Amino acid sequence: MLALLLKIRETIARWWSDFTLQTRLMAAATLVVSLLMSGLTFWAVNTIQQDARLNDTRFGRDLGLLLAANVAPLVSESNRTELARFSHSFYGSTSSVRYMIYADEDGEIFFGIPYSESEVQNSLTIRRRIQLPENYAENANEPMVRQHITPDGEVTDVFVPLNHDGRYLGVMAIGINPNPTVVASSHLTRDVTIAVFISIWVMVILGAVFNALIITKPIKELLLGVKNIAAGNFRQRVDLPVRGELGELILNFNEMAERLESYDEQNIDELTAEKAKLETLVSTIADGAVLLDTDMNVILTNPTAQRIFGWESPEEIIGKNVLYHLTDAVKVELTRPLYQLASGNASDELKDGAEYRITIPEPINRTVRILLNTVFDQYRENIRGIAITVQDITREVELNEAKSQFISNVSHELRTPLFNIKSFIETLHEYGEDLTEVEKREFLETANRETDRLTRLVNDVLDLSKLESHRRYNLEPVEITQPIEQTLRTHRLNAKDKGIELLQEVQPDLPSVLGNYDLLLQVFSNLVGNGLKFTQSGGSVIIRAYVLEAESGHHLQPTHVRIEVADTGIGIDPEDQQAIFDRFFRVENRVHTLEGTGLGLSIVRNIIEKHHSQVHLVSEVGVGTTFWFDLAIYKEGGSGFDELPIAEAIASAKSTSTSS
């Protein structure tokens, strides 16, 4: 036996001499650390046990006082049945109570759980009395606590006096089980500490042996593999014929590398898919979008931005400085704020989002609204880029200008008759007694005319507003001769007074057209009224209506009726013919001073457009003017028109407008 021990000692000494200084230092440090940690662990276990014992004591005292307060009235009333029921209910609902015993003033036990059960009474021979200290009844104010050891652990005994209405009734004893979690935790900690202490030394010894013999090379290979994996080379593999735990480590390393490679490929696919989604989303945005990095290079753009800035393709701009590819007007406005945002020196207002309205003359003259927003990282600390949003507001600006012009024109047109009415009425009010009856009548007639003029203006504005809205009108079969004849009857007296001949040339048996009677009547009234206004005495105004024959060679049935309103008036200059249908445009501004609202032809154009057609004119100064348009023939069982014949009719009408 002694020889064996000497041999083991020599072997250990030989191995120890083969260990390097680093290994010896590691062994010594391991010994010191393991002893220190073990001592700390045992100290912690003892502290935990003391705290647990103290907590059990406090818990037992509080629980005993609580139970005593509840059962004292029952004991005072000698209500043993309710006492037993309450005690059984409480005992069965908690696992912390080991037993419950009730004794009278002399210590004689009259009830207990589980001692009152029949099987316990039959199997145990106990003295059914609690041995209490002398004079306990006289000093029974506070619970008495003690512990005793059982095979199942330490039990806390709590003796609580039962007092009710100042009278001592006896004592209640309960046993509190130790906290199983704390007991198990302390035992587990102690066992784990011992196991860890032993394992550490076993591992140190085995590690030193393996390190001295066969581990150094595989560890170096694994270290090299880990470095390659950390560098992003997920194709790295370690191929060494090593068995055991180190072999499993190498195998797991290779599996980890394969999974990382697979995850890397999967992430690339997902990132590619997300990028495709983002590009698709950006490309479908109605506004222009440009994303820049902090060096002003373009990262992402969409077709809308390319169209607005005149960029032919994304490849032309991606990765390049955006300032070199913007028009001068945009560059002047954006250079400074872009550099301020990129450098992080921008003001708070600029960081929150800056807005610029710029007119771009090239490639198309348009007005745009440009919004600048800073792109931060996920922690909103560092600037990652700048997002530029470009909105084409050309139409909005035009509409605002048109609205402003419309309001200005309406205000101007309303001001004149109102001023005239006010002036004449004030004159009548202040100097009515000094005026003759003829002058008074002239003033009243003038005020009446201005009132009629104001009424016509308001009615025309309301009619035009109605027509320019999205209201839908019902188109029905209309006998075109009826609104023509009604218009002629309405204006015949006016034409007679002015010495103008009012005629009609309507083709017999005209088919019904698809239209709105009231709107068509307003068209005829406006066109005939304009003809009478601008035609001198001795002239004529003619309304023509005939079926527009289909072009030869197409073998098509007639689809439209053409309406013409011609006069022999003063005519319209070619330079005015383009603007004649604009609101508040009046030819008399250039050639004469006849009164009018300037809305009649604009109303005519809107009404004819509601009938899916267009109004045209042919005019020569000093010769006369002809307005004409086409209306679709009503067809039984159909809509009465289709788009292709209308387009062909309009094209044909334009080509023959001179001959009309």
C-alpha positions as CSV (number, residue, x, y, z in Angstrom):
1,M,0.0,0.0,0.0
2,L,2.8,2.3,0.9
3,A,4.6,1.5,-2.3
4,L,1.4,2.4,-4.3
5,L,1.1,5.7,-2.6
6,L,4.8,6.4,-3.3
7,K,4.3,5.6,-6.9
8,I,1.3,7.8,-7.3
9,R,3.3,10.6,-5.6
10,E,6.1,10.2,-8.0
11,T,3.7,10.2,-11.0
12,I,2.0,13.4,-9.8
13,A,5.4,15.0,-9.1
14,R,6.6,14.1,-12.7
15,W,3.4,15.6,-14.2
16,W,3.7,18.7,-12.1
17,S,7.3,19.2,-13.3
18,D,6.0,18.9,-16.9
19,F,3.5,21.7,-16.4
20,T,4.5,25.2,-17.5
21,L,4.7,28.1,-15.2
22,Q,1.4,29.4,-16.7
23,T,-0.3,26.1,-15.9
24,R,1.1,26.1,-12.3
25,L,-0.1,29.6,-11.7
26,M,-3.5,28.7,-13.1
27,A,-3.7,25.7,-10.8
28,A,-2.7,27.8,-7.8
29,A,-5.2,30.6,-8.7
30,T,-7.9,27.9,-9.2
31,L,-7.2,26.5,-5.7
32,V,-7.4,30.0,-4.1
33,V,-10.5,31.0,-6.0
34,S,-12.2,27.7,-5.4
35,L,-11.5,27.8,-1.6
36,L,-12.6,31.4,-1.5
37,M,-15.8,30.8,-3.4
38,S,-16.6,27.7,-1.4
39,G,-16.2,29.6,1.9
40,L,-18.4,32.4,0.6
41,T,-21.0,29.9,-0.5
42,F,-21.1,28.2,2.8
43,W,-21.3,31.5,4.6
44,A,-24.2,32.5,2.3
45,V,-25.9,29.2,2.9
46,N,-25.7,29.7,6.7
47,T,-27.0,33.3,6.3
48,I,-29.8,32.1,4.2
49,Q,-30.8,29.5,6.7
50,Q,-30.7,32.0,9.6
51,D,-32.8,34.4,7.6
52,A,-35.2,31.5,6.8
53,R,-35.5,30.6,10.4
54,L,-36.1,34.2,11.4
55,N,-38.7,34.5,8.6
56,D,-40.4,31.2,9.8
57,T,-40.5,32.6,13.4
58,R,-42.1,35.9,12.2
59,F,-44.5,34.1,10.0
60,G,-45.5,31.7,12.8
61,R,-46.1,34.5,15.3
62,D,-48.2,36.5,12.8
63,L,-50.1,33.5,11.7
64,G,-50.7,32.4,15.3
65,L,-52.0,35.8,16.3
66,L,-54.3,35.9,13.2
67,L,-55.7,32.5,14.0
68,A,-56.1,33.2,17.7
69,A,-58.1,36.3,16.9
70,N,-60.4,34.3,14.7
71,V,-60.9,31.3,17.0
72,A,-61.0,33.0,20.4
73,P,-64.7,33.9,20.1
74,L,-65.5,30.3,19.1
75,V,-63.6,28.9,22.1
76,S,-65.3,31.5,24.4
77,E,-68.7,30.3,23.1
78,S,-67.6,26.6,23.4
79,N,-68.6,26.2,19.7
80,R,-66.4,23.2,19.1
81,T,-68.2,22.3,15.9
82,E,-67.5,25.6,14.2
83,L,-64.0,25.6,15.7
84,A,-63.3,22.1,14.2
85,R,-64.8,23.2,10.8
86,F,-62.7,26.4,10.7
87,S,-59.5,24.6,11.8
88,H,-60.0,21.8,9.2
89,S,-60.7,24.3,6.5
90,F,-57.6,26.3,7.3
91,Y,-55.4,23.3,7.8
92,G,-56.5,21.8,4.5
93,S,-55.9,25.1,2.6
94,T,-52.2,25.6,3.5
95,S,-49.2,23.4,3.5
96,S,-47.2,25.6,5.9
97,V,-49.0,24.3,9.1
98,R,-47.7,21.0,10.5
99,Y,-50.3,20.8,13.3
100,M,-52.9,22.8,15.3
101,I,-53.6,22.1,19.0
102,Y,-56.1,23.8,21.3
103,A,-55.8,23.5,25.1
104,D,-57.9,25.0,28.0
105,E,-56.7,27.0,30.9
106,D,-55.1,24.0,32.6
107,G,-53.3,22.9,29.4
108,E,-55.6,20.0,28.7
109,I,-55.9,19.4,25.0
110,F,-59.5,19.4,23.8
111,F,-59.0,19.5,20.0
112,G,-56.1,19.1,17.6
113,I,-55.2,18.5,14.0
114,P,-54.2,15.8,13.1
115,Y,-54.2,14.4,16.6
116,S,-58.0,14.4,16.8
117,E,-58.4,12.1,13.8
118,S,-59.4,8.5,14.7
119,E,-56.4,6.8,13.0
120,V,-54.0,9.0,14.9
121,Q,-55.7,8.5,18.2
122,N,-55.6,4.8,17.7
123,S,-52.0,4.6,16.6
124,L,-50.4,7.0,19.1
125,T,-50.4,6.9,22.8
126,I,-49.8,10.5,23.9
127,R,-50.5,12.5,26.9
128,R,-53.2,14.9,25.8
129,R,-51.8,17.8,27.7
130,I,-49.6,20.8,26.9
131,Q,-46.8,21.4,29.3
132,L,-46.7,25.2,29.7
133,P,-44.4,27.3,31.9
134,E,-45.6,28.1,35.4
135,N,-47.7,31.3,35.7
136,Y,-48.2,31.2,31.9
137,A,-51.8,32.2,32.3
138,E,-50.9,35.3,34.3
139,N,-48.4,36.5,31.7
140,A,-50.2,35.3,28.6
141,N,-49.8,38.4,26.5
142,E,-47.3,37.5,23.7
143,P,-46.9,34.3,21.7
144,M,-44.1,31.9,22.7
145,V,-41.9,30.5,19.9
146,R,-39.4,27.6,19.7
147,Q,-38.0,25.2,17.2
148,H,-37.4,21.5,17.3
149,I,-35.8,19.1,14.9
150,T,-37.8,16.4,13.1
151,P,-36.8,13.9,10.4
152,D,-38.5,16.2,7.9
153,G,-36.7,19.3,9.0
154,E,-36.8,22.0,11.6
155,V,-40.4,22.8,12.8
156,T,-41.3,26.1,14.4
157,D,-43.6,25.7,17.4
158,V,-45.8,28.8,18.2
159,F,-47.9,28.9,21.4
160,V,-50.5,31.7,21.3
161,P,-52.7,32.5,24.3
162,L,-56.4,32.7,23.6
163,N,-57.8,35.8,25.2
164,H,-61.4,37.1,24.7
165,D,-62.9,40.1,26.4
166,G,-59.9,40.2,28.8
167,R,-60.4,36.6,29.9
168,Y,-57.8,33.9,29.4
169,L,-59.4,30.9,27.6
170,G,-56.4,28.7,27.0
171,V,-53.7,28.3,24.5
172,M,-53.4,27.4,20.8
173,A,-50.2,25.7,19.5
174,I,-49.4,25.5,15.8
175,G,-46.4,24.0,14.1
176,I,-45.0,25.8,11.1
177,N,-43.1,23.8,8.4
178,P,-39.9,25.2,7.2
179,N,-40.0,26.9,3.8
180,P,-39.4,24.0,1.4
181,T,-38.0,26.3,-1.3
182,V,-35.4,27.8,1.1
183,V,-34.4,24.4,2.5
184,A,-34.1,22.9,-0.9
185,S,-32.2,25.9,-2.2
186,S,-29.7,25.9,0.7
187,H,-29.2,22.1,0.3
188,L,-28.8,22.5,-3.4
189,T,-26.4,25.3,-3.0
190,R,-24.3,23.3,-0.5
191,D,-24.3,20.3,-2.7
192,V,-23.5,22.3,-5.9
193,T,-20.7,24.1,-4.1
194,I,-19.1,20.8,-3.1
195,A,-19.7,19.4,-6.5
196,V,-18.3,22.5,-8.2
197,F,-15.3,22.5,-5.9
198,I,-14.5,18.8,-6.7
199,S,-15.3,19.3,-10.4
200,I,-13.0,22.3,-10.7
201,W,-10.1,20.4,-9.4
202,V,-10.9,17.4,-11.5
203,M,-11.1,19.6,-14.5
204,V,-7.9,21.5,-13.6
205,I,-6.0,18.2,-13.3
206,L,-7.5,16.7,-16.4
207,G,-7.1,20.0,-18.3
208,A,-3.5,20.3,-17.3
209,V,-2.9,16.7,-18.5
210,F,-4.8,17.2,-21.8
211,N,-3.2,20.6,-22.3
212,A,0.3,19.0,-21.9
213,L,-0.5,16.1,-24.2
214,I,-3.1,16.7,-27.0
215,I,-5.2,19.9,-26.6
216,T,-2.8,22.6,-27.7
217,K,-3.1,22.0,-31.4
218,P,-6.9,21.6,-31.6
219,I,-7.3,24.7,-29.4
220,K,-5.1,26.7,-31.8
221,E,-7.1,25.4,-34.8
222,L,-10.4,26.3,-33.0
223,L,-9.0,29.8,-32.2
224,L,-8.1,30.3,-35.8
225,G,-11.5,29.1,-36.9
226,V,-13.3,31.4,-34.4
227,K,-11.2,34.4,-35.7
228,N,-12.3,33.6,-39.3
229,I,-15.9,33.3,-38.2
230,A,-15.7,36.6,-36.4
231,A,-14.2,38.1,-39.6
232,G,-17.2,36.9,-41.6
233,N,-15.7,33.8,-43.2
234,F,-18.6,31.4,-42.5
235,R,-17.1,28.8,-44.8
236,Q,-14.4,28.0,-42.2
237,R,-14.2,24.4,-41.0
238,V,-11.9,22.5,-38.6
239,D,-10.9,19.1,-39.8
240,L,-9.0,17.2,-37.0
241,P,-9.4,13.5,-36.0
242,V,-10.1,14.3,-32.4
243,R,-12.5,12.3,-30.3
244,G,-14.2,12.9,-27.0
245,E,-15.4,16.2,-25.8
246,L,-13.0,18.1,-27.9
247,G,-14.1,16.2,-30.9
248,E,-17.7,17.1,-30.1
249,L,-16.6,20.7,-29.7
250,I,-15.0,20.7,-33.1
251,L,-18.1,19.0,-34.6
252,N,-20.3,21.6,-32.9
253,F,-18.1,24.3,-34.2
254,N,-18.4,23.0,-37.8
255,E,-22.2,22.7,-37.4
256,M,-22.3,26.3,-36.0
257,A,-20.3,27.5,-39.0
258,E,-22.7,25.7,-41.4
259,R,-25.7,27.3,-39.7
260,L,-24.1,30.7,-39.7
261,E,-23.4,30.3,-43.4
262,S,-27.1,29.3,-44.0
263,Y,-28.3,32.2,-41.9
264,D,-26.1,34.6,-43.7
265,E,-27.5,33.5,-47.1
266,Q,-31.0,33.6,-45.7
267,N,-30.5,37.1,-44.3
268,I,-29.1,38.2,-47.6
269,D,-32.2,36.9,-49.4
270,E,-34.5,38.6,-46.8
271,L,-32.6,41.8,-47.1
272,T,-32.8,41.7,-50.8
273,A,-36.6,41.0,-50.6
274,E,-37.0,43.9,-48.2
275,K,-35.0,46.2,-50.4
276,A,-37.2,45.1,-53.4
277,K,-40.3,45.9,-51.3
278,L,-38.9,49.3,-50.3
279,E,-38.0,50.2,-53.9
280,T,-41.4,49.1,-55.1
281,L,-43.1,51.1,-52.4
282,V,-41.0,54.2,-53.1
283,S,-41.6,53.9,-56.9
284,T,-45.4,53.9,-56.4
285,I,-45.4,57.1,-54.3
286,A,-47.1,59.9,-56.1
287,D,-44.6,62.4,-54.7
288,G,-40.9,62.4,-55.6
289,A,-38.6,60.8,-53.1
290,V,-34.8,61.1,-52.9
291,L,-32.6,59.6,-50.1
292,L,-29.1,60.9,-49.5
293,D,-26.3,59.9,-47.3
294,T,-24.3,62.3,-45.2
295,D,-21.9,63.0,-48.2
296,M,-24.8,64.2,-50.4
297,N,-24.7,61.0,-52.5
298,V,-28.0,59.7,-53.8
299,I,-28.9,56.3,-52.3
300,L,-32.4,55.9,-53.5
301,T,-34.8,57.7,-55.9
302,N,-38.2,57.1,-57.5
303,P,-39.5,57.7,-61.0
304,T,-41.5,60.8,-59.9
305,A,-38.4,62.5,-58.7
306,Q,-36.5,61.5,-61.9
307,R,-39.3,63.0,-64.0
308,I,-39.5,66.2,-62.1
309,F,-35.7,66.8,-62.1
310,G,-35.2,65.5,-65.6
311,W,-33.0,62.5,-64.7
312,E,-33.1,59.9,-67.4
313,S,-32.4,56.8,-65.3
314,P,-31.5,55.9,-61.7
315,E,-28.0,54.8,-62.8
316,E,-27.3,58.3,-63.8
317,I,-27.7,59.7,-60.3
318,I,-27.3,56.8,-57.8
319,G,-24.0,57.1,-55.9
320,K,-23.3,60.6,-57.1
321,N,-23.5,64.0,-55.4
322,V,-27.1,65.2,-55.9
323,L,-26.0,68.9,-56.0
324,Y,-24.3,68.3,-59.3
325,H,-27.5,67.0,-60.9
326,L,-30.0,69.7,-59.7
327,T,-31.1,72.7,-61.6
328,D,-29.7,76.1,-60.6
329,A,-32.9,77.2,-59.0
330,V,-33.1,74.2,-56.8
331,K,-29.3,74.2,-56.1
332,V,-29.4,77.8,-54.9
333,E,-32.2,77.0,-52.3
334,L,-31.0,73.6,-51.1
335,T,-27.2,73.7,-50.9
336,R,-26.9,75.5,-47.6
337,P,-29.6,73.6,-45.7
338,L,-28.5,70.2,-47.0
339,Y,-24.9,70.8,-45.8
340,Q,-26.2,72.1,-42.4
341,L,-28.4,69.0,-42.0
342,A,-25.5,66.6,-43.0
343,S,-23.1,68.2,-40.6
344,G,-25.5,68.3,-37.7
345,N,-25.3,72.0,-37.3
346,A,-28.8,72.8,-38.4
347,S,-31.3,74.7,-36.3
348,D,-34.1,72.9,-34.5
349,E,-36.6,74.2,-37.1
350,L,-34.5,72.8,-39.9
351,K,-34.1,69.5,-38.2
352,D,-37.9,69.1,-37.6
353,G,-38.5,69.5,-41.4
354,A,-37.9,72.4,-43.8
355,E,-40.2,73.3,-46.7
356,Y,-39.2,75.2,-49.8
357,R,-41.4,76.3,-52.8
358,I,-39.3,76.5,-55.9
359,T,-40.2,77.2,-59.6
360,I,-38.2,74.9,-61.9
361,P,-37.9,76.2,-65.5
362,E,-36.3,73.0,-66.8
363,P,-37.1,70.4,-68.2
364,I,-40.7,71.6,-67.9
365,N,-41.7,74.8,-66.2
366,R,-43.4,73.7,-63.0
367,T,-43.7,74.7,-59.3
368,V,-42.6,72.2,-56.7
369,R,-42.7,71.9,-52.9
370,I,-39.5,70.4,-51.4
371,L,-39.5,69.0,-47.9
372,L,-36.2,68.1,-46.1
373,N,-36.2,65.6,-43.2
374,T,-33.2,64.2,-41.3
375,V,-32.8,60.4,-41.1
376,F,-31.4,59.3,-37.7
377,D,-30.2,55.9,-36.5
378,Q,-32.4,53.6,-34.3
379,Y,-31.3,55.5,-31.2
380,R,-32.0,58.9,-32.8
381,E,-28.5,60.1,-31.9
382,N,-26.5,60.0,-35.2
383,I,-27.5,61.4,-38.6
384,R,-27.6,58.6,-41.2
385,G,-28.9,60.6,-44.2
386,I,-31.4,63.1,-45.5
387,A,-34.8,62.4,-47.1
388,I,-36.0,64.8,-49.8
389,T,-39.7,64.8,-50.7
390,V,-40.7,66.6,-53.9
391,Q,-44.3,67.5,-54.6
392,D,-45.5,68.9,-57.9
393,I,-47.8,71.7,-57.0
394,T,-48.0,73.3,-60.4
395,R,-51.7,72.5,-60.7
396,E,-52.4,73.7,-57.2
397,V,-50.6,77.1,-57.9
398,E,-52.6,77.5,-61.1
399,L,-55.8,76.8,-59.3
400,N,-55.0,79.3,-56.6
401,E,-54.1,81.9,-59.2
402,A,-57.3,81.1,-61.1
403,K,-59.3,81.4,-57.8
404,S,-57.7,84.7,-56.9
405,Q,-58.3,86.0,-60.4
406,F,-61.9,84.8,-60.3
407,I,-62.5,86.5,-57.0
408,S,-60.8,89.6,-58.2
409,N,-62.9,89.7,-61.4
410,V,-66.2,89.0,-59.5
411,S,-65.4,91.7,-57.0
412,H,-64.7,94.1,-59.8
413,E,-67.8,93.2,-61.7
414,L,-70.0,93.5,-58.6
415,R,-68.4,96.8,-57.6
416,T,-69.4,98.7,-60.7
417,P,-73.2,98.1,-60.6
418,L,-73.3,98.4,-56.8
419,F,-71.4,101.8,-57.0
420,N,-73.8,103.1,-59.7
421,I,-76.9,102.0,-57.8
422,K,-75.6,103.5,-54.5
423,S,-74.6,106.8,-56.3
424,F,-78.0,107.3,-57.9
425,I,-80.0,106.3,-54.9
426,E,-77.9,108.6,-52.6
427,T,-78.4,111.5,-55.1
428,L,-82.2,110.9,-55.1
429,H,-82.1,110.7,-51.3
430,E,-80.1,113.9,-50.8
431,Y,-81.2,116.1,-53.7
432,G,-84.6,114.5,-54.6
433,E,-86.5,117.8,-54.0
434,D,-84.2,119.7,-56.3
435,L,-84.5,117.2,-59.2
436,T,-87.2,117.3,-61.8
437,E,-89.5,114.4,-62.4
438,V,-87.6,113.5,-65.6
439,E,-84.3,113.4,-63.8
440,K,-85.8,111.3,-61.1
441,R,-87.2,108.9,-63.6
442,E,-83.8,108.7,-65.4
443,F,-82.0,108.0,-62.1
444,L,-84.5,105.3,-61.2
445,E,-84.2,103.7,-64.7
446,T,-80.4,103.7,-64.4
447,A,-80.6,102.1,-60.9
448,N,-83.0,99.5,-62.3
449,R,-80.7,98.7,-65.2
450,E,-77.8,98.3,-62.9
451,T,-79.9,96.1,-60.6
452,D,-80.8,93.9,-63.6
453,R,-77.1,93.8,-64.5
454,L,-76.2,92.8,-61.0
455,T,-78.8,90.1,-61.1
456,R,-77.6,88.7,-64.4
457,L,-74.0,88.6,-63.0
458,V,-75.0,86.8,-59.9
459,N,-77.1,84.3,-61.8
460,D,-74.3,83.7,-64.3
461,V,-71.8,83.1,-61.5
462,L,-74.2,80.6,-59.9
463,D,-74.8,78.8,-63.1
464,L,-71.1,78.6,-63.9
465,S,-70.3,77.3,-60.4
466,K,-73.0,74.7,-60.8
467,L,-71.7,73.6,-64.2
468,E,-68.0,73.4,-63.0
469,S,-68.9,71.2,-60.1
470,H,-69.1,67.4,-60.4
471,R,-72.8,67.4,-60.5
472,R,-74.2,64.9,-63.0
473,Y,-77.1,65.9,-65.3
474,N,-79.6,63.5,-66.7
475,L,-79.5,63.4,-70.5
476,E,-82.8,62.5,-72.2
477,P,-84.2,62.5,-75.7
478,V,-84.8,66.2,-76.7
479,E,-86.6,67.5,-79.9
480,I,-84.0,70.1,-80.8
481,T,-86.6,72.2,-82.7
482,Q,-88.4,73.0,-79.4
483,P,-85.6,74.9,-77.6
484,I,-84.7,76.6,-80.8
485,E,-88.2,77.9,-81.4
486,Q,-88.5,78.9,-77.7
487,T,-85.3,80.9,-78.0
488,L,-86.5,82.7,-81.1
489,R,-89.8,83.6,-79.5
490,T,-87.9,85.0,-76.4
491,H,-85.5,87.2,-78.5
492,R,-87.8,88.2,-81.4
493,L,-89.0,91.4,-79.7
494,N,-85.4,92.5,-78.9
495,A,-84.3,91.7,-82.4
496,K,-87.2,93.8,-83.8
497,D,-86.3,96.7,-81.7
498,K,-82.7,96.6,-82.9
499,G,-83.7,96.1,-86.5
500,I,-82.0,92.7,-86.7
501,E,-83.5,89.8,-88.6
502,L,-83.8,86.6,-86.5
503,L,-83.9,83.4,-88.7
504,Q,-83.8,79.6,-88.4
505,E,-82.7,77.0,-90.9
506,V,-83.7,73.7,-89.3
507,Q,-83.6,70.5,-91.3
508,P,-87.1,68.8,-91.4
509,D,-87.7,65.6,-89.4
510,L,-84.6,66.0,-87.2
511,P,-84.0,63.0,-84.9
512,S,-84.1,63.4,-81.2
513,V,-80.7,64.2,-79.6
514,L,-79.4,63.2,-76.2
515,G,-79.4,66.2,-74.0
516,N,-80.8,68.3,-71.2
517,Y,-83.6,70.6,-72.4
518,D,-83.0,73.4,-69.8
519,L,-79.3,73.5,-70.4
520,L,-79.6,73.5,-74.2
521,L,-82.2,76.3,-73.9
522,Q,-79.6,78.3,-71.9
523,V,-76.9,77.7,-74.6
524,F,-79.2,78.9,-77.4
525,S,-80.2,82.0,-75.3
526,N,-76.6,82.9,-74.6
527,L,-75.4,82.5,-78.2
528,V,-78.4,84.3,-79.7
529,G,-78.2,87.1,-77.1
530,N,-74.5,87.6,-77.9
531,G,-75.3,87.7,-81.6
532,L,-78.0,90.3,-81.1
533,K,-75.7,92.3,-78.9
534,F,-72.8,92.4,-81.3
535,T,-74.8,92.8,-84.6
536,Q,-75.7,96.2,-85.9
537,S,-79.1,97.2,-87.2
538,G,-79.9,95.6,-90.6
539,G,-77.9,92.5,-89.8
540,S,-79.1,89.0,-89.1
541,V,-78.8,86.1,-86.6
542,I,-79.5,82.6,-87.8
543,I,-79.8,79.2,-86.0
544,R,-79.1,76.2,-88.2
545,A,-79.6,72.5,-87.3
546,Y,-79.0,69.5,-89.5
547,V,-77.9,65.9,-89.4
548,L,-74.1,65.5,-89.7
549,E,-73.6,62.9,-92.4
550,A,-70.9,60.2,-91.8
551,E,-67.8,60.4,-93.9
552,S,-68.0,58.7,-97.3
553,G,-66.6,55.2,-97.5
554,H,-67.2,54.3,-93.9
555,H,-70.9,53.2,-94.5
556,L,-71.8,54.5,-91.1
557,Q,-75.2,55.7,-89.9
558,P,-75.4,59.4,-88.9
559,T,-74.7,59.8,-85.2
560,H,-74.8,63.5,-84.6
561,V,-76.8,66.6,-85.2
562,R,-74.8,69.8,-85.8
563,I,-76.1,73.1,-84.3
564,E,-74.9,76.5,-85.7
565,V,-75.6,80.0,-84.4
566,A,-74.3,82.6,-86.9
567,D,-74.5,86.4,-87.0
568,T,-73.3,89.2,-89.2
569,G,-71.9,91.2,-86.4
570,I,-68.5,92.8,-85.7
571,G,-66.6,89.5,-85.6
572,I,-63.7,88.4,-83.2
573,D,-60.0,89.0,-83.8
574,P,-57.9,85.7,-84.1
575,E,-55.9,86.8,-81.0
576,D,-59.1,86.9,-79.0
577,Q,-60.6,83.6,-80.3
578,Q,-58.5,81.5,-77.9
579,A,-59.6,83.4,-74.8
580,I,-63.2,84.0,-75.8
581,F,-64.5,81.1,-73.6
582,D,-62.6,82.2,-70.5
583,R,-64.5,83.6,-67.5
584,F,-65.0,87.4,-67.5
585,F,-63.3,87.8,-70.9
586,R,-65.2,90.3,-73.0
587,V,-64.5,91.4,-76.6
588,E,-66.0,94.7,-75.9
589,N,-62.9,95.5,-73.8
590,R,-61.1,95.9,-77.1
591,V,-63.6,96.9,-79.8
592,H,-66.6,98.6,-78.0
593,T,-68.2,99.3,-74.7
594,L,-71.3,97.1,-74.6
595,E,-72.2,95.8,-71.2
596,G,-71.9,92.1,-70.2
597,T,-70.8,89.8,-67.5
598,G,-68.2,87.9,-69.6
599,L,-69.5,84.6,-68.4
600,G,-71.9,83.6,-71.1
601,L,-69.6,81.8,-73.4
602,S,-67.9,80.1,-70.4
603,I,-71.3,78.8,-69.4
604,V,-71.9,77.6,-73.0
605,R,-68.6,75.7,-73.1
606,N,-69.3,73.9,-69.8
607,I,-72.8,72.9,-70.9
608,I,-71.6,71.5,-74.2
609,E,-68.9,69.6,-72.3
610,K,-71.6,68.1,-70.1
611,H,-73.2,66.8,-73.3
612,H,-69.9,65.1,-74.2
613,S,-69.1,67.5,-77.0
614,Q,-67.2,70.7,-77.7
615,V,-68.1,74.2,-78.9
616,H,-66.2,75.8,-81.8
617,L,-66.3,79.1,-83.6
618,V,-65.4,80.6,-87.0
619,S,-65.1,84.4,-87.1
620,E,-63.8,87.2,-89.2
621,V,-63.7,90.9,-88.1
622,G,-66.4,92.9,-89.9
623,V,-68.0,89.8,-91.4
624,G,-69.5,87.9,-88.6
625,T,-69.2,84.9,-86.2
626,T,-70.5,81.3,-86.2
627,F,-70.6,79.1,-83.1
628,W,-71.2,75.4,-83.7
629,F,-71.3,72.1,-81.8
630,D,-72.5,68.6,-82.3
631,L,-75.1,66.6,-80.2
632,A,-75.4,62.8,-80.3
633,I,-78.5,61.3,-81.8
634,Y,-80.6,59.4,-79.3
635,K,-80.7,55.6,-79.9
636,E,-83.4,53.4,-78.6
637,G,-82.1,50.9,-76.0
638,G,-78.6,52.5,-75.8
639,S,-76.8,55.4,-74.4
640,G,-77.4,57.5,-77.5
641,F,-73.7,58.1,-78.2
642,D,-70.4,56.3,-78.1
643,E,-66.9,57.8,-77.8
644,L,-65.5,56.9,-81.1
645,P,-68.1,58.6,-83.4
646,I,-67.8,61.7,-81.2
647,A,-64.0,61.8,-81.7
648,E,-64.4,61.3,-85.4
649,A,-67.1,63.9,-85.7
650,I,-65.0,66.5,-83.8
651,A,-62.0,65.8,-86.0
652,S,-64.1,66.1,-89.1
653,A,-65.7,69.3,-87.8
654,K,-62.3,70.8,-87.2
655,S,-61.1,70.0,-90.7
656,T,-64.3,71.6,-92.2
657,S,-64.6,74.5,-89.8
658,T,-63.6,77.1,-92.4
659,S,-66.3,75.9,-94.8
660,S,-68.9,76.1,-92.0
